[in-house]
Amino acid sequence: MSLEIVVITGMSGSGKSLALRALEDSGYYCVDNLPPELLASFVALEHSHRSQRVAVAMDVRSATALPLVPQQLNRLRETGVQVRSLFLDASTGTLVRRFSETRRRHPLSQHELPETRLALVQTIELERQLLAELREQSYVIDTSVLRPAQLLTYVKELLAVKPGQLTLVFESFAFKHGVPFDSDYVFDVRMLPNPHYEPTLRALTGRDAPVIEYLRQQPEVERMQSDISQFLEHWLDALAQNHRSYVTVAIGCTGGQHRSVYLAEQLSAQFASHWSTLCRHRELDGPGAIGFRDRR
């Protein structure tokens, strides 16, 4: 069995330590804050020790060497190593709040003289620029409104997917809590009939049989599902040929309880026969902008 390595990167304060903990709980040998220059040597060492699953976390403290990582990962793939790259992100406002709550300094600010130190928002935007290429090549999880338990679940779901093939992630969300940062495609379904206004359905969700039956009877809902399906079917082969590993399709309604949940579930089931799929519901699994205890 070939070596499998998960590389965790992302914004400071987005929850990388929590993600690494999920991997450790799943049996991975984990190393935090590995300098990118040592990645190849570390992989060779683990090969010699016959380790099969390892995970490393890297962050902007190694900013000068981070541009090396995409090429290093490609070389590892060419040698037969199964590589997964995971990037954790969050909105700038969320990151500012987390740093304010913990009173921690941003890692980049430690490299600036006091008289030239960037404001926190500017520092975060600089970090985004430095990590842009890594983000582009990774599976992205937006932790802005996730509870720690949700993030742990999302990481473990990722591990269950066979590496090396295109995976479709269908995610329902509420527009009132913001569009997920990790979205590749966003579909707005707020114009569809809303079960919220049916007294017997209001307390239910798009996973409950009465709501499913109600929405199945609406021609507009059927048309929306068909339109999204046709769009994806037209472009998925091209995305796979472009070496994409993950495509996140976010479906949003007002509250993230009924319409978006129903369509995410239906589309996930529909595409599961030909593609690897994941289905998740941001608001049902844990609504609200709840921060992390360990926010690195």
N, C-alpha and C positions, 0 to 999 in steps of 0.2 A: 504493500500500500504506500502511495507517495505521500510526501510531507504536505500537510495543509497548514497555511499560515493566514491569520487574520491580522490586518494592519488597521489600527484605529487612529484616525486623525480627526481634526475638527477645531472649532472655535474654543478658545479658553472660556470655561464656565458653561460649556454645553453638556457636560456629563460623561466625559471620557472614562473617568475612574469607575463610574457605575457600569458602563459597558464592559470594561475589562473585568470587573467582578463577575458579571454574568458569564463571561467566557471561562473564567477560572472555575466557577461553579459547574460548568458543563464539561470539565475535564481538560481544558487547555492549559499548557504551561505558559504563563504570562510574564511579560517583562514590561514595566512602565518606563516611559521617557527614554526609550532606546535612541541613541544618536543615529541618524540615518547612515552615517559613514560605517557603522558597525553592522548594518543589516545583513549584508552578504556573509560576513564572518559568522554572525549568529546563526544564520540558516545552515551554513556548512557544519557548524558545531553540533546543532541539533540533529542533522543527518547522521553524524558519526555516533551520536548517542541513541540513534534509532527512535527519536521522538516522532510522533505522527501528527500531533496537533499542537500548534504554538500560536500565541497571539502577542503582538507588541503594540504599544501606544507611543505615538510621537506627537509632539506639539511644537508650537511656534518658538519655543526656547531654542530649538535647533534651526532657526530660520535660514541661516546661511547655507545649510545642507539640504533643506527640504526640496529644492528643485531637482535633486538627484533621485528622489524616491520613485516617481513614475517610471523612469528608465530602469531602475533597479527591479521594480515589480515585473516589468515586461521581460527582463532577462531571466527572472526566476520562473516565470510561466514557460519560457522557452526550454528550460531544463526539466520541466515536468512537475514543478511545484504547483499545487493548487492554491491560488492566491485569491483572497477576498479583501477588498478595501472598503472600510466603513468610515463615513464622515459624519460627525455630529454637528448640527448647526442650530442656531436659535436667532430670533430677531434681535436687532441691536438694543431695543428698549428692554427686552428680557435680560440680556447680558449685563446691561448697565445696572439694572435692579439687583441682579444676583451679586455683582461685585460690591454694590453699595451695602447690601445686607450682610455680607461676610466681611466687609472692610479689607478685602484682599487687594493687593496691587496686581494690575494686569502684567503678565510676564514681559511684554514688550516695554512697558514703562520702566522696568529695572535697567534697561540698557540706554536710557536717556539721561542726560544731565538735568538736574532740577530746573535750570533756567530754560531748557529747551524741551522739557517733557510735554508730550502731546496730551491734550485733553482725552478723557477716557473714550468718548465717542469716536474721535479721530483715530485713536489707537486701535479700536475694534475694526474700523474700516480699513486701516492699514493691514491688519491681520487677515481680513477677507481677501485683500489683494494678494498677499503672500501665499495663501492657501488655495487660490482659485483653481489652479491646474489640478491639484489633488482632489478637490471637490468634484471637478468635472469627470474624473475617472472612477469615482467611488459611488457606493450605495449610500444615499443621504437620508438621515433621520432628523427631522425637525423636532427638537425637544422643548420648544417654546412653551407649550401648554401641557406637557406630559408629566405625569407623576413618575417617581422612580420605578414603581412596579410596572408601569406601561413600557418604559424604556427597556427594562430587563426582558419583558415579554417580546418586544419587537426584535431585540438582538437574538434571542433564542429561536424565534421563528426564522430568522435569517439563516441560522446554522442548520436548520432542518432542510433547507433547500439545497439541492445538488449543485455544486459550483460548476461554472463553465457553460451554463445555458441561460437564455433570456428568461427572466422572471417578471411577471406582471404583478404589481402591487395595486390593489384597488382600495382606496381609502375614502371613507365618508367623513365629512366635517361640517361645521356650522360657520357660515360667513360672519356671523356676529363675533366669532372668536378669531377671525383672520384666516387667510389662505395658507395652507401648509407650505413651508419653505422647500420641502422635499418633492414638490409636485413637478412632474414633467408635463402633464396635461391637466387642465382644470375645466370641469364642466359644471355650469350653473344650472340647477334644476328647480330653482325657486318659483318658476312660472307654472309648475305642475300642480294638480289638485293636492291640497294639503290635508292629510288625516288629522292634523291638530285641531281642525275646526269641526271634527266629528266627535261629540262628547264621549262616545263609547270607545274611541280609538286614541284619544289624546294621551292617556297614560301608558300606552303601548309603544313599541318600536317597530322598525321595519323588518325585524326578525320574527315578529309574532304573526301567527296565522291570520287573524282578522285583518291586520294591516296589509299583509301580502295579498289577500283576496281582494281587498278594496282597491289597491293600486293596480292589480292585474286587470281589473275591469275598466280602467281608464285608458282610452285610446291614446291620449297624449303621452302617458307614461310608456306605453308600448312603443310609440314612435321614437321617443327619446332613447330608449334602450337600443332600438334598431340603428339609430343614427350613430350612437357611440360605437356600437359593434362594427358597423361598416367602416368607420374611420380607422379603428384599430386594426381590423383585418387587412385593410389596404396598406398599412405602414409597418406592421410588425416584422415582416420578413426583411424589409430594408433596415430596420433598426437592429435586428439580429445580425445581419451581414456587416453592419457597422461596428460589430463587437460590443454592443451594449449588453450589460449583464442584468440591469434592472430598469424597468420603466414604471413609474408611479403615476397612476391615474386617479386624481382627486375629484370627488363628486360632492358638491356642496349644496345644502339647502339652508333654510333660515336657522333651524335649531339643531341640525345634525342628528335627528331622532328617527325620522320616518322615511322620507323620499330618498335621501342620499344613501341611507343604510340599505334600503330595499334594492336600489340599483347596484350598489357595490356588491351586495351578496349575489344578485342575479348574474351580473357580468362575470364575477369570479367563477361561479359555477359553470357558466357558458364556455369560458375560455380554458377551463381546467383540462378539457379533453385533449388539447393540443399544446398547451403551454403550462409551465409551472406558474402557479398563482398563489398569492397571499391576499387575505382580506382583513382589513382592520378598520375600527370605528373610533376616531379620536375622541368624540364627545361621549359616546356610550361607555368607553373603557375608563374614562376619567376626565370629566370636564373641568375647566378652570385653569388659570395660569398658576400652577402650584410649583414652587421651586424645589431644588434638590438640596438635600442635606450635604452631600458631597458634590460640589459643583465644578470640579476641575475638568 
